[in-house]
């Protein structure tokens, strides 16, 4: 399977430095020669086929850009926060999400151009987005105007199927890619990918470097830093943590990165667990409305009544 071989070669994650960290704190945490290498990951040499760039601006103060995952010919799954200039509940409450630019089939940021842009029709925030905190239900679906033409460099990643729960098991490994922040507080020019392990993290997230952290509920899971303390960071949110089921050889998106402030400070990254959100994802992609739901119930009730 040519696409599977390609997928395993180019999965990835750009790691970066959190805006919440000062250089003094970084130096304290990584003394000596390690100061010179604050990032990790493997440089992609070809596009990660399902990797999307969700773009508001080159400038992080104007919203910046982040990741997303192509999951169907007209659909990209991303973090809800990626559709706002300012990302926290106090800034997003009551505000409409922005319509981003979306680029597919690129691994260099410079390749984000008219030729690789796919037009966006509409965006759908999860109805529970930031209901109680800055991090809960941090998901959005982006509907494209036209179906994407698939190729070796652009094709979707599947969603989990029944019994595919690797994202929920501590000790499993996944791969994520992105253009997040790197050394010298600059965003990566080239896509990187990273191999990370799922760890237990239910309950209040603890970090000594940033106060605004998630409460990890059953709809979330975490990964820990890699062997060389490499990690995801600001600008990687929305990227898919992909898993390979070694029995079926199927690759699928187990999580969408939400809390991307882990960086190189020994903290966990937090993801929305895709399997927990499948009903919502499928309902949006079907075009469901409350009216349709009610009509379906009426139709079924009427049909059942004929057997009574």
C-alpha positions, 0 to 999 in steps of 0.5 A: 500500500503505497499511501501507507508507506508514505504516511509512515515516512512523513507523519510528524510534529513541529515543536515549539516554545510557548508564549507563556515562557520567558527566556530566563525560565528556559535557561533555568530548566535547561542549563548548559549546552542544552540551551542551544537545542530547544526543539526536536522532531524530524523534518518532513521532506514531502507533505503529510497528505492529511496535514492542513494549514489553517491560516488567519495571519502570518502574525500571531497577534492577528491569529497566526496559523496552525494545523488541521486534518483532512478527514473527507473530500470536503472536510477539515477537522481542527481545534476550535481556538484556531478560528479566533484571533484571541483564543481564550473564553473571555475573548471568544464568548459570543463571538463568531468564528473567523473563516480561515484560509486552508492550504493542503499538500504543502510541507514548506510554509512558503508553499502556502499560495493560491495554488495550494489554497482550498476555498472554505464554505463554512465553519462549525464550532462544537456547540460545547466549545469553551462552555466551562473553560478555555479548553473543553470541546476544543473542536471545529469542522471546516467545510470546503467549497469543493471536494479535494482531488486526492493525490499522493500528497493530498488525501484524508486520514480516517476517523477511529472505528469501533474498538480503535481506542489506542488514544485511550491507552497509556503507553501507545505511541502516535505521530503528529505534525505541524509548523509550530514555534521553534528556536528563537521564538520563530515558527517553522519554515518546514513541516516537522513530525514527532513521535509521542507516547500516550500517558495517564493525565485525568484530572487537573493538569499541573504546570509550573510554567503556565497557569491557564491549563485544562482540566482533562476529562474523559473526552481528552487524553495526553502525551508526554515529551519525547526522549530528547524532551521534544514536544509540541508547542504554540502553533501546532494546535489542530494537528491530528495525532495519528495512530497505526493499528499494527494488526489491521495496518490501518492509520487513523486520527486518534486525537486533535491537539488542543493544549499546545503549550507543552513545549520543552518544559516536561509538560504534557500535551492535551488532545480532544479524543476523536472517538468521543466526538464521532456523533457530533462530527458525523452529524455535521458532515451529514448536514443534520439539523434539529428539524431533521432529527425530529422528523426522523423520530416522527417517521420511525415512531409512525412506522413502529406504530403500524406493528402495534 
